[in-house]
């Protein structure tokens, strides 16, 4: 029945009280039965289903609130959703399940799904990483009644940045920037760019991590106003912004140096701007303001005037790097820009290093030299020579000479040979062209796995009453001790001998009695078969048997180069059998092996009580006669 919720025993108890006070079959109890011709006895519903201990409650309305009703487009913004449930008489209802939904986006975390004594259920809405301006709707429903509330998500902006005036025939750089409400860039969003005059380098761009896209506007061959337009997103979330750029009929350009020129640091360079209007130089004394992103201008305020339609200014920088210089007409806003690079020319230091200093056979690594001047500026266009001073791996360098870039870097590639070098067995020297400034770096070429170790602690475990378990670890490293990950280690444990003897009680504990003898294992070739001449004690079989095993025949090392395993053997074999535990790792066609030999040990507590026999009894596992000729 629409709008009804079943409440439990508390309401039924109230119905019993009312019946005791005079209610009859024709009254209308809280259980909702008895009146309406259903012949319901109060314990079944209209479908005949048992509703003992249940009553029906009618949900009349849901009040749904959001706080706040407007949230920002930052990933941390959220709104608290509150649903208040009442019956048809406006009475708040407790213990009513409420279903929340956000069908148009966002994420809901339901913090209270069932109404409390105040009739309230709650949830929290977040916009997640969708930072569009939009409207999110949250729905709440209970007992067939539904309500919704709208939350406005706002704060994302799209702006255009760049000069507001350029001269015809020229071009300049512009940016469209997409930011959320906290000023964070929104990455990987498509921005569409258009212009009403001139042309742009690209009409569809994708924002970088800072939310920006860059493009150039090339002016038309005549004056006018270019309306730049940038759009992002679609539908109700669409953003659109415009920037009007005046395209002047003036010819206002840098005449020297050429765009992209390299200027030596420390020395002044002269910049010139040519300014013509309708093919005629502008009047002498016309003002131009210069600014730069690197270096200093002379005069310092960057203000100069024209003579014959030309304005000049000096610039110098004590640091290397790129610089954008802008010239601007303060009256009209007409601008033009020039990109140059200040470069250091006199090397003072050189440092060389390799991307990897530990290489496998036939592996390769980049070797980079960085050249700096006395002020630590990176030196560009410097010739750097590379030389293999020593190389035990029989490798090679891809190039013997390279030229430094804007970051003062010159590089070559070292390709390792097919032989190991030992630690620091490869030495590479980098030097300037006159060989006066040098530096070296050392590399190691090794097989991937060159060292293998196995070991254990001082604890012996007793998983049950018949077995012992001793934990072990295998460690695989290269020649420098660096761990080898995912190395496959094979394990084996074979007997190499046994003892004949017995136990005796001494100082309330079991000890090995004097006179025990050691017998070498009869399986001389360790093929597991009884071959001619191997049965030295005449028993008709090989002694000793394979007493121990490992928890796995193969283990694989983790990122720290280690892998754990257990040694398992019967308790009765302890003290009497000697084994050899072997670990083997195969890498690149080579095999490395590590072994350890020991007698299977007994748990001290199993030998510390003479009232209880030692494991296997007081006689030795293979007899106690002082010779190896028989098993007596």
Backbone torsions as a table, in degrees:
resi	resn	phi	psi	omega
1	UNK	NA	125.4	-174.4
2	UNK	-59.3	137.0	174.4
3	UNK	83.2	7.3	-176.9
4	UNK	-112.7	143.0	176.7
5	UNK	-127.0	140.8	178.4
6	UNK	-83.6	122.6	173.2
7	UNK	-103.0	157.9	-169.6
8	UNK	-92.6	-151.6	-161.7
9	UNK	-59.6	-23.5	-176.9
10	UNK	-63.4	-42.9	179.1
11	UNK	-68.3	-36.2	179.7
12	UNK	-65.4	-39.0	177.7
13	UNK	-60.4	-39.5	178.8
14	UNK	-63.6	-37.4	178.5
15	UNK	-63.1	-41.0	177.4
16	UNK	-61.5	-39.2	179.3
17	UNK	-63.7	-44.5	179.6
18	UNK	-62.9	-38.6	178.9
19	UNK	-64.6	-38.7	179.2
20	UNK	-66.4	-21.4	-178.5
21	UNK	-93.5	12.9	173.1
22	UNK	123.8	2.6	178.1
23	UNK	-67.4	145.2	176.7
24	UNK	-126.6	-170.6	-174.6
25	UNK	-65.7	-21.4	-178.2
26	UNK	-91.8	-3.6	177.8
27	UNK	-76.6	169.6	-178.6
28	UNK	-110.3	92.6	-177.8
29	UNK	-74.5	167.9	178.1
30	UNK	-63.2	-25.0	-179.6
31	UNK	-67.6	-12.1	176.0
32	UNK	80.0	12.8	-177.3
33	UNK	-113.2	-179.1	171.2
34	UNK	84.8	-16.6	-176.4
35	UNK	-134.4	110.5	-178.8
36	UNK	142.3	9.5	173.7
37	UNK	77.0	17.3	-178.3
38	UNK	-89.7	-6.8	-175.7
39	UNK	53.8	30.0	179.5
40	UNK	-78.2	130.7	-178.6
41	UNK	-86.2	6.0	179.1
42	UNK	94.6	-9.2	-179.6
43	UNK	-111.9	-1.1	176.9
44	UNK	-135.3	155.0	178.1
45	UNK	-88.8	-172.2	-176.6
46	UNK	-67.0	-17.6	176.9
47	UNK	-92.8	1.7	179.3
48	UNK	85.2	8.7	-179.0
49	UNK	-86.1	143.8	-178.1
50	UNK	-67.7	123.8	175.6
51	UNK	-123.4	30.3	174.5
52	UNK	-56.6	138.2	-176.2
53	UNK	68.0	14.7	177.4
54	UNK	-130.8	145.9	173.0
55	UNK	-135.2	161.8	-178.1
56	UNK	-102.2	134.0	178.7
57	UNK	-118.5	130.4	-177.7
58	UNK	-87.2	120.1	172.5
59	UNK	-82.3	122.8	-177.9
60	UNK	-94.1	-41.4	-176.2
61	UNK	-158.8	160.5	174.1
62	UNK	-127.5	124.0	171.0
63	UNK	-94.7	125.0	-176.9
64	UNK	-120.0	126.8	-176.0
65	UNK	-126.6	151.0	172.4
66	UNK	-126.2	136.2	179.2
67	UNK	-137.7	106.5	2.0
68	UNK	-86.3	167.8	178.0
69	UNK	-87.4	-4.8	175.2
70	UNK	-133.5	124.0	178.7
71	UNK	-121.6	159.0	180.0
72	UNK	-78.2	166.6	179.7
73	UNK	-88.7	11.9	175.3
74	UNK	-75.2	155.5	-176.6
75	UNK	-68.0	-16.3	-177.8
76	UNK	-94.0	-5.7	-176.6
77	UNK	-71.9	143.2	179.0
78	UNK	-152.2	163.2	179.1
79	UNK	-133.6	134.7	178.5
80	UNK	-85.0	126.6	-178.0
81	UNK	-105.4	127.9	-179.5
82	UNK	-124.9	126.1	175.3
83	UNK	-110.9	127.3	178.7
84	UNK	-115.5	117.8	-171.9
85	UNK	-104.2	131.4	179.7
86	UNK	-130.9	159.7	172.5
87	UNK	-85.8	-175.0	-175.1
88	UNK	-68.6	-13.4	177.0
89	UNK	-99.0	8.2	178.3
90	UNK	82.6	10.7	179.8
91	UNK	-85.0	131.1	179.2
92	UNK	-65.6	139.0	-175.5
93	UNK	-112.1	130.0	176.8
94	UNK	-97.5	160.6	174.9
95	UNK	61.3	33.0	178.3
96	UNK	-103.2	121.6	175.8
97	UNK	-67.5	134.8	179.6
98	UNK	-121.8	132.8	178.5
99	UNK	-103.6	124.4	178.2
100	UNK	-104.8	149.6	177.6
101	UNK	-152.4	147.5	174.6
102	UNK	-127.5	79.9	-170.4
103	UNK	-70.6	-17.9	-175.1
104	UNK	-100.2	8.4	178.5
105	UNK	124.9	178.8	-174.7
106	UNK	81.5	176.0	179.5
107	UNK	-126.9	133.4	178.6
108	UNK	-107.1	132.2	169.2
109	UNK	-113.1	112.3	-179.2
110	UNK	-78.2	115.8	-177.6
111	UNK	-95.9	-21.4	175.1
112	UNK	-152.9	104.8	-172.6
113	UNK	-85.9	-15.5	-179.0
114	UNK	-121.3	137.4	-175.6
115	UNK	-64.7	145.6	176.5
116	UNK	-89.8	-166.5	-178.5
117	UNK	-62.7	-24.5	177.8
118	UNK	-88.6	8.0	178.1
119	UNK	74.8	22.8	-170.3
120	UNK	-112.5	134.0	167.9
121	UNK	-123.2	150.8	-171.3
122	UNK	-135.9	158.3	174.7
123	UNK	-152.8	169.9	178.5
124	UNK	-132.0	131.4	-179.1
125	UNK	-105.8	131.2	171.4
126	UNK	-124.8	153.3	-178.9
127	UNK	-86.8	-4.6	-178.3
128	UNK	58.5	-140.9	-176.6
129	UNK	-95.3	5.2	176.2
130	UNK	-84.5	103.5	-173.4
131	UNK	-105.8	32.3	173.0
132	UNK	-78.9	152.6	169.0
133	UNK	-74.8	122.4	-175.1
134	UNK	-159.2	-178.6	174.1
135	UNK	-123.1	124.0	178.8
136	UNK	-103.1	140.3	179.4
137	UNK	-113.3	134.1	175.4
138	UNK	-115.0	130.8	177.7
139	UNK	-108.3	145.5	173.2
140	UNK	-133.4	136.5	-179.2
141	UNK	-139.6	147.2	177.5
142	UNK	-158.8	133.2	176.5
143	UNK	55.5	34.0	178.7
144	UNK	83.3	0.5	178.9
145	UNK	-106.4	136.4	-178.7
146	UNK	-128.6	153.8	175.4
147	UNK	-148.9	155.8	179.6
148	UNK	-136.6	157.5	176.7
149	UNK	-141.0	143.0	-178.1
150	UNK	-103.0	136.4	177.5
151	UNK	-120.7	122.9	-179.4
152	UNK	-85.5	130.2	177.4
153	UNK	-109.8	119.0	-171.6
154	UNK	-147.4	164.4	176.1
155	UNK	126.6	-15.5	178.9
156	UNK	-74.9	136.4	-176.1
157	UNK	-128.4	153.1	174.9
158	UNK	-127.9	124.5	-178.7
159	UNK	-130.3	155.6	174.0
160	UNK	-112.5	134.4	-179.5
161	UNK	-127.3	140.7	177.2
162	UNK	155.3	176.5	-178.9
163	UNK	-60.6	145.8	179.2
164	UNK	-95.2	1.8	178.2
165	UNK	-155.7	132.3	173.8
166	UNK	-135.8	159.7	-179.4
167	UNK	-88.0	153.2	-176.3
168	UNK	-67.1	146.6	-177.5
169	UNK	85.5	-8.7	-178.9
170	UNK	-106.3	175.0	176.1
171	UNK	-137.5	160.1	177.4
172	UNK	-150.5	164.2	-174.1
173	UNK	-92.5	142.4	179.4
174	UNK	-136.0	160.8	178.5
175	UNK	-133.9	140.7	165.3
176	UNK	-110.2	131.5	-173.4
177	UNK	-125.5	126.9	-180.0
178	UNK	-111.2	116.1	-175.7
179	UNK	-127.4	147.4	174.0
180	UNK	-82.8	-173.6	-173.3
181	UNK	-66.5	-19.4	178.3
182	UNK	-98.9	8.4	178.5
183	UNK	82.1	12.8	177.1
184	UNK	-86.1	138.3	178.2
185	UNK	-65.8	142.9	177.7
186	UNK	-105.6	111.5	-173.6
187	UNK	-87.5	162.0	171.4
188	UNK	61.5	33.2	175.8
189	UNK	-111.5	141.0	-178.3
190	UNK	-81.1	128.3	175.9
191	UNK	-115.2	128.5	177.2
192	UNK	-100.7	132.9	-176.8
193	UNK	-119.8	138.1	175.0
194	UNK	-144.0	160.6	177.7
195	UNK	-141.7	148.3	179.5
196	UNK	-89.2	-11.5	-178.2
197	UNK	-149.6	138.1	-177.0
198	UNK	81.7	-159.6	-178.1
199	UNK	-143.5	157.6	179.0
200	UNK	-121.1	156.4	-174.5
201	UNK	-70.2	-30.9	-180.0
202	UNK	-152.8	140.5	-177.9
203	UNK	-95.8	-17.6	179.4
204	UNK	-132.4	120.2	-176.9
205	UNK	-132.2	157.6	178.8
206	UNK	-115.5	131.4	-174.3
207	UNK	-66.6	145.9	174.2
208	UNK	-82.5	-173.9	-179.0
209	UNK	-61.2	-28.2	179.1
210	UNK	-84.8	4.9	178.7
211	UNK	80.2	8.1	-173.3
212	UNK	-108.4	152.3	167.3
213	UNK	-128.3	145.4	-178.8
214	UNK	-116.8	143.7	177.6
215	UNK	-154.1	168.8	178.7
216	UNK	-117.4	140.5	173.0
217	UNK	-105.0	121.2	174.8
218	UNK	-101.0	127.4	-174.2
219	UNK	-75.1	163.9	175.2
220	UNK	-78.0	177.5	-178.6
221	UNK	-85.6	3.9	177.5
222	UNK	-140.8	164.3	-176.2
223	UNK	-73.8	168.2	179.4
224	UNK	153.2	-166.7	179.1
225	UNK	-120.0	122.2	176.2
226	UNK	-96.3	118.4	176.3
227	UNK	-92.3	105.5	175.8
228	UNK	-80.9	136.1	178.8
229	UNK	-129.9	133.1	175.3
230	UNK	-122.4	135.9	178.4
231	UNK	-130.3	147.3	176.9
232	UNK	-140.2	148.9	179.7
233	UNK	64.2	-179.8	-177.3
234	UNK	-138.7	170.2	175.0
235	UNK	61.9	-141.0	-178.0
236	UNK	-67.1	-17.5	-179.3
237	UNK	-91.9	-0.7	-174.6
238	UNK	-61.3	137.7	174.6
239	UNK	-117.8	143.2	-178.5
240	UNK	-144.7	133.9	177.3
241	UNK	-141.1	152.2	-179.0
242	UNK	-130.0	154.9	175.1
243	UNK	-139.9	122.3	177.7
244	UNK	-86.9	126.4	-179.4
245	UNK	-117.3	120.6	178.2
246	UNK	-78.9	123.3	176.0
247	UNK	-99.9	106.8	-173.7
248	UNK	-81.4	150.8	174.5
249	UNK	-77.5	-4.1	177.8
250	UNK	-72.0	147.9	170.0
251	UNK	-98.5	105.0	-170.9
252	UNK	-129.4	95.1	-172.7
253	UNK	-142.7	157.1	170.4
254	UNK	-72.7	126.4	178.3
255	UNK	-94.8	-23.4	175.5
256	UNK	-162.3	148.8	-6.3
257	UNK	-75.1	179.9	178.9
258	UNK	-70.0	151.3	177.9
259	UNK	-59.7	134.6	-179.6
260	UNK	86.4	8.2	-178.8
261	UNK	-66.5	155.5	174.0
262	UNK	-102.5	130.3	179.8
263	UNK	-116.8	133.9	178.9
264	UNK	-68.7	136.9	177.0
265	UNK	-72.8	154.6	176.7
266	UNK	84.8	-17.0	-178.6
267	UNK	-115.9	140.6	179.7
268	UNK	-71.9	144.7	174.7
269	UNK	-126.7	146.8	-177.0
270	UNK	-99.1	131.7	176.8
271	UNK	-108.3	140.4	-179.3
272	UNK	-129.8	137.0	174.9
273	UNK	-119.0	130.3	176.7
274	UNK	-101.8	133.4	-174.8
275	UNK	-133.4	113.3	177.7
276	UNK	-126.0	150.1	178.0
277	UNK	-128.6	119.2	-176.2
278	UNK	55.4	38.8	176.3
279	UNK	80.8	3.2	-178.8
280	UNK	-121.3	135.8	178.5
281	UNK	-55.2	141.7	177.8
282	UNK	-65.2	158.4	-179.7
283	UNK	-56.4	144.5	175.5
284	UNK	-58.1	145.2	179.8
285	UNK	89.4	3.3	174.9
286	UNK	-67.8	135.0	-172.1
287	UNK	-89.0	137.4	173.5
288	UNK	-129.8	133.4	176.2
289	UNK	-103.0	127.2	177.6
290	UNK	-105.8	146.1	172.5
291	UNK	-143.1	156.9	-177.2
292	UNK	-142.9	151.0	177.0
293	UNK	-88.8	-10.9	176.8
294	UNK	-151.7	143.4	178.2
295	UNK	92.5	-178.4	179.5
296	UNK	-124.7	146.4	-179.1
297	UNK	-102.3	152.2	173.0
298	UNK	-129.7	112.7	5.6
299	UNK	-69.8	156.8	-171.4
300	UNK	-64.3	-31.8	-178.7
301	UNK	-79.5	-5.4	175.6
302	UNK	74.0	12.5	-177.3
303	UNK	-102.1	121.3	177.8
304	UNK	-135.6	167.3	178.7
305	UNK	-122.0	160.9	-175.4
306	UNK	-85.8	155.7	170.5
307	UNK	-141.4	116.5	-176.4
308	UNK	66.7	27.4	178.9
309	UNK	80.9	9.8	-178.9
310	UNK	-124.8	136.8	174.1
311	UNK	-122.4	135.0	-179.5
312	UNK	-124.0	152.5	177.9
313	UNK	-152.4	149.2	178.6
314	UNK	-97.4	146.9	177.2
315	UNK	-136.9	144.5	177.2
316	UNK	-147.0	153.0	179.0
317	UNK	-141.4	141.3	176.4
318	UNK	-95.6	-2.6	179.6
319	UNK	-126.8	147.2	-179.5
320	UNK	-82.4	150.7	176.6
321	UNK	145.0	176.2	-178.6
322	UNK	-78.6	150.6	177.5
323	UNK	-144.5	139.9	173.2
324	UNK	-111.1	123.9	-178.1
325	UNK	-110.0	130.4	-177.1
326	UNK	-118.5	133.7	172.8
327	UNK	-110.8	137.6	-173.4
328	UNK	-141.6	136.4	170.8
329	UNK	-83.2	111.9	-175.3
330	UNK	-65.6	-18.3	-177.5
331	UNK	-81.2	-49.1	-174.4
332	UNK	-100.9	-14.4	-174.9
333	UNK	82.9	4.0	178.8
334	UNK	-61.2	130.4	-177.4
335	UNK	-132.2	158.8	169.9
336	UNK	-149.1	153.8	-176.2
337	UNK	-135.3	161.2	-177.0
338	UNK	-141.1	133.5	176.2
339	UNK	-104.7	128.7	176.8
340	UNK	-133.6	167.2	175.9
341	UNK	-128.5	123.4	173.1
342	UNK	-83.6	129.2	-176.0
343	UNK	-125.6	143.5	172.3
344	UNK	-83.7	146.8	-172.8
345	UNK	-123.2	-16.9	-173.9
346	UNK	-113.3	106.8	-178.3
347	UNK	-70.1	142.8	177.2
348	UNK	-123.2	-38.9	179.9
349	UNK	-134.5	158.0	176.7
350	UNK	-141.6	132.7	175.4
351	UNK	-128.3	141.7	-177.8
352	UNK	-129.2	140.2	177.2
353	UNK	-152.7	158.8	179.7
354	UNK	-107.8	148.3	177.1
355	UNK	-61.1	-41.1	174.5
356	UNK	-125.2	134.9	177.3
357	UNK	-102.3	-9.1	177.8
358	UNK	-123.0	117.9	-173.7
359	UNK	-123.1	150.1	170.0
360	UNK	-82.9	170.7	177.1
361	UNK	-59.2	134.3	178.3
362	UNK	65.2	13.3	176.2
363	UNK	-78.3	171.7	180.0
364	UNK	-139.9	159.2	177.4
365	UNK	-152.6	151.1	176.5
366	UNK	-83.6	135.0	178.1
367	UNK	-113.8	120.4	-172.8
368	UNK	-120.9	131.7	173.4
369	UNK	-106.3	137.6	177.3
370	UNK	-119.2	126.6	-177.4
371	UNK	-109.5	130.8	-180.0
372	UNK	-127.4	156.7	175.0
373	UNK	-92.4	-172.0	-174.5
374	UNK	-65.7	-23.3	178.4
375	UNK	-98.0	15.6	177.7
376	UNK	72.3	13.8	173.8
377	UNK	-74.5	143.2	175.9
378	UNK	-70.3	134.3	-177.2
379	UNK	-97.3	122.4	179.6
380	UNK	-93.9	155.9	175.0
381	UNK	63.9	26.0	178.6
382	UNK	-93.9	133.2	178.0
383	UNK	-78.8	129.7	178.3
384	UNK	-123.4	130.3	177.7
385	UNK	-100.4	141.5	177.1
386	UNK	-118.0	138.5	-176.5
387	UNK	-141.4	133.9	172.2
388	UNK	-82.3	103.6	179.8
389	UNK	-75.5	-41.0	178.3
390	UNK	-145.7	143.0	179.2
391	UNK	-159.3	96.3	178.9
392	UNK	-77.8	-10.4	-178.6
393	UNK	-87.0	-9.6	-176.0
394	UNK	64.2	43.6	178.8
395	UNK	-93.9	-160.7	-178.2
396	UNK	-156.9	163.6	173.2
397	UNK	-103.6	140.4	-179.8
398	UNK	-70.6	-34.7	-179.6
399	UNK	-140.9	144.8	178.3
400	UNK	-95.9	-13.1	-178.1
401	UNK	-145.1	146.6	177.8
402	UNK	-151.5	161.4	-178.4
403	UNK	-112.1	134.1	-178.7
404	UNK	-67.9	145.7	177.4
405	UNK	-94.7	-164.7	-178.1
406	UNK	-61.9	-25.1	178.9
407	UNK	-91.2	10.3	179.8
408	UNK	71.9	19.1	-174.1
409	UNK	-103.6	136.1	170.3
410	UNK	-132.2	139.6	-173.3
411	UNK	-140.5	157.9	172.7
412	UNK	-140.2	175.8	179.6
413	UNK	-121.4	131.0	173.8
414	UNK	-98.2	126.9	176.7
415	UNK	-109.7	116.3	-177.4
416	UNK	-68.4	153.7	177.5
417	UNK	-87.3	-164.5	-175.9
418	UNK	-99.7	10.3	177.5
419	UNK	-117.4	151.1	177.1
420	UNK	-75.5	152.3	-175.9
421	UNK	-105.5	-16.5	-167.0
422	UNK	78.6	169.6	-177.0
423	UNK	-65.9	128.5	179.7
424	UNK	55.7	33.2	-177.3
425	UNK	-80.1	-7.3	176.1
426	UNK	-113.3	126.0	179.0
427	UNK	-123.8	126.0	-179.3
428	UNK	-118.1	132.0	-178.8
429	UNK	-111.1	134.7	173.6
430	UNK	-117.5	140.0	-177.9
431	UNK	-148.5	155.4	173.3
432	UNK	-70.6	169.8	-171.5
433	UNK	-59.1	-32.7	179.9
434	UNK	-91.2	4.4	176.0
435	UNK	64.2	20.4	-179.0
436	UNK	-90.1	-22.8	179.3
437	UNK	-119.9	120.3	-174.2
438	UNK	-136.9	163.5	171.3
439	UNK	-159.5	156.4	-178.8
440	UNK	-130.0	158.0	173.1
441	UNK	-137.3	149.9	-176.7
442	UNK	-115.4	140.6	178.9
443	UNK	-126.0	160.8	177.1
444	UNK	-125.2	129.3	176.0
445	UNK	-111.5	122.7	-176.7
446	UNK	-144.2	158.7	168.6
447	UNK	-62.1	156.1	-175.3
448	UNK	-59.8	-41.4	177.8
449	UNK	-123.6	114.7	-175.6
450	UNK	-119.7	-14.7	-178.4
451	UNK	-133.9	140.1	-180.0
452	UNK	-139.0	132.2	178.5
453	UNK	-135.3	142.3	173.0
454	UNK	-127.6	146.6	-178.7
455	UNK	-164.7	174.0	-177.5
456	UNK	-145.7	177.4	177.7
457	UNK	-105.0	-156.0	-177.3
458	UNK	-110.2	22.2	-179.6
459	UNK	-114.0	141.9	176.5
460	UNK	-124.1	127.2	-176.3
461	UNK	-99.5	153.1	178.9
462	UNK	-123.1	85.9	-175.6
463	UNK	-65.2	-26.4	176.6
464	UNK	-154.2	-168.8	-172.8
465	UNK	-82.9	-5.1	-175.4
466	UNK	-121.6	-12.4	-175.2
467	UNK	-123.9	155.3	167.9
468	UNK	-113.2	151.6	176.7
469	UNK	-135.0	124.5	179.8
470	UNK	-118.9	119.0	-178.1
471	UNK	-71.5	140.8	176.4
472	UNK	-132.6	164.4	175.0
473	UNK	-137.4	141.7	171.9
474	UNK	-113.2	136.5	-179.1
475	UNK	-125.8	127.6	-179.0
476	UNK	-117.3	126.2	179.9
477	UNK	-136.0	167.6	172.3
478	UNK	-90.3	-169.3	-174.9
479	UNK	-64.9	-22.6	-179.1
480	UNK	-95.7	4.0	-179.0
481	UNK	84.9	5.8	177.8
482	UNK	-74.9	138.8	-176.9
483	UNK	-67.5	146.2	176.5
484	UNK	-107.7	119.0	-178.8
485	UNK	-87.5	147.3	174.7
486	UNK	61.9	26.8	173.3
487	UNK	-80.8	133.3	-179.0
488	UNK	-92.9	122.5	-176.8
489	UNK	-113.0	125.0	177.1
490	UNK	-93.7	139.6	-176.4
491	UNK	-119.5	144.5	172.1
492	UNK	-149.2	150.1	176.7
493	UNK	-140.2	120.2	-176.2
494	UNK	-129.0	148.0	178.9
495	UNK	-74.0	142.6	176.1
496	UNK	-122.2	-2.9	177.4
497	UNK	175.4	172.2	177.7
498	UNK	-147.6	163.5	177.6
499	UNK	-113.2	146.0	171.1
500	UNK	-111.4	132.0	-178.0
501	UNK	172.5	-159.8	-178.8
502	UNK	-154.3	171.4	175.5
503	UNK	-100.0	153.0	170.3
504	UNK	-138.4	153.5	-179.8
505	UNK	-79.8	134.5	178.7
506	UNK	-154.9	121.9	-179.5
507	UNK	53.9	47.3	176.6
508	UNK	61.4	25.5	174.7
509	UNK	-147.0	160.8	179.3
510	UNK	-87.0	129.5	177.1
511	UNK	-130.6	158.8	177.3
512	UNK	-68.9	129.4	-179.4
513	UNK	-71.8	148.8	177.7
514	UNK	-59.7	155.1	175.6
515	UNK	94.6	5.0	177.9
516	UNK	-65.0	146.0	179.4
517	UNK	-120.0	151.1	177.6
518	UNK	-102.7	134.5	178.9
519	UNK	-121.2	128.4	177.7
520	UNK	-68.7	153.8	179.3
521	UNK	-61.2	138.3	-177.8
522	UNK	-74.3	-26.7	-178.9
523	UNK	-77.3	79.5	-171.4
524	UNK	-62.0	-43.8	-178.8
525	UNK	-89.4	2.1	176.1
526	UNK	51.6	43.5	175.7
527	UNK	-99.4	0.6	178.3
528	UNK	76.9	6.4	-179.0
529	UNK	-120.6	147.5	178.1
530	UNK	-80.6	102.8	-179.3
531	UNK	-97.4	165.8	-178.9
532	UNK	-57.2	132.0	177.1
533	UNK	85.9	-2.7	-177.2
534	UNK	-90.6	-24.2	-176.3
535	UNK	-82.3	77.2	-174.3
536	UNK	-72.4	-24.4	-179.0
537	UNK	-101.4	3.5	174.7
538	UNK	69.6	22.0	-177.7
539	UNK	-83.0	-12.6	-177.7
540	UNK	84.7	6.2	177.4
541	UNK	-150.8	171.1	-177.7
542	UNK	-83.9	133.1	170.9
543	UNK	-119.4	142.1	-6.3
544	UNK	-82.8	169.4	175.6
545	UNK	-77.8	174.2	175.6
546	UNK	-76.4	96.0	-173.0
547	UNK	-78.7	-29.3	-171.1
548	UNK	-121.1	158.3	174.0
549	UNK	-145.1	169.9	176.8
550	UNK	-106.3	156.7	-177.7
551	UNK	-64.4	-20.6	176.2
552	UNK	-152.8	145.5	179.0
553	UNK	-79.6	-21.3	180.0
554	UNK	-138.3	135.2	176.7
555	UNK	-128.1	157.5	-178.1
556	UNK	-124.0	132.1	-176.2
557	UNK	-73.0	149.3	176.1
558	UNK	-88.3	-171.6	-177.0
559	UNK	-62.6	-24.2	178.1
560	UNK	-89.6	10.1	176.9
561	UNK	79.7	5.2	-175.6
562	UNK	-111.3	156.9	175.2
563	UNK	-148.2	135.8	-177.1
564	UNK	-97.3	149.5	172.1
565	UNK	-155.5	168.6	-179.2
566	UNK	-121.1	146.9	170.9
567	UNK	-100.1	126.8	-175.8
568	UNK	-120.0	138.4	177.2
569	UNK	-161.5	158.0	179.1
570	UNK	-66.7	143.5	-179.8
571	UNK	-61.7	-34.4	-177.2
572	UNK	-68.9	-13.0	-179.5
573	UNK	-91.7	-8.3	-177.8
574	UNK	-63.4	145.6	177.3
575	UNK	80.2	-26.9	-171.9
576	UNK	-98.9	-15.9	-174.3
577	UNK	-120.0	133.2	174.7
578	UNK	-105.0	134.2	-177.7
579	UNK	-126.9	162.6	172.3
580	UNK	-117.7	117.6	177.2
581	UNK	-95.5	125.0	-175.0
582	UNK	-125.1	134.8	173.6
583	UNK	-119.1	136.3	-177.2
584	UNK	-132.4	134.2	175.9
585	UNK	-125.9	134.9	-179.3
586	UNK	-117.2	124.0	-179.7
587	UNK	-141.7	130.4	173.8
588	UNK	57.3	34.8	178.4
589	UNK	83.3	-2.3	178.1
590	UNK	-111.5	157.0	-176.9
591	UNK	-126.4	132.6	176.5
592	UNK	-121.3	139.9	-172.3
593	UNK	-136.5	145.2	176.8
594	UNK	-137.1	132.4	-179.1
595	UNK	-130.9	155.7	173.3
596	UNK	-143.6	141.8	-177.2
597	UNK	-117.0	138.9	-177.3
598	UNK	-166.4	158.6	170.0
599	UNK	-82.5	141.1	176.1
600	UNK	-61.6	125.6	-173.0
601	UNK	-89.7	157.8	177.3
602	UNK	-106.0	151.7	174.8
603	UNK	-72.1	128.8	-174.6
604	UNK	-56.9	-37.0	-178.1
605	UNK	-66.2	-22.6	178.9
606	UNK	-79.6	-8.7	178.6
607	UNK	-115.9	6.3	-172.1
608	UNK	-97.7	-0.1	-178.6
609	UNK	-130.3	108.5	-177.4
610	UNK	-75.2	-6.9	175.1
611	UNK	-77.5	-13.9	179.0
612	UNK	-119.8	131.4	-179.1
613	UNK	-62.3	148.3	175.6
614	UNK	-67.0	165.3	179.6
615	UNK	-54.4	124.6	178.9
616	UNK	85.5	-4.0	-179.3
617	UNK	97.4	179.5	-174.9
618	UNK	-81.7	-20.5	178.2
619	UNK	-85.3	149.8	179.8
620	UNK	-64.5	153.4	-177.8
621	UNK	-59.3	-33.3	-178.0
622	UNK	-115.5	29.2	176.9
623	UNK	95.4	176.7	-176.1
624	UNK	-129.5	1.8	177.7
625	UNK	-64.3	141.3	-174.0
626	UNK	-79.5	46.4	175.5
627	UNK	-157.4	166.7	-177.7
628	UNK	-103.4	11.2	-174.4
629	UNK	-81.9	-16.0	179.1
630	UNK	-150.5	-178.9	-179.8
631	UNK	-104.9	19.1	178.1
632	UNK	-71.6	NA	NA
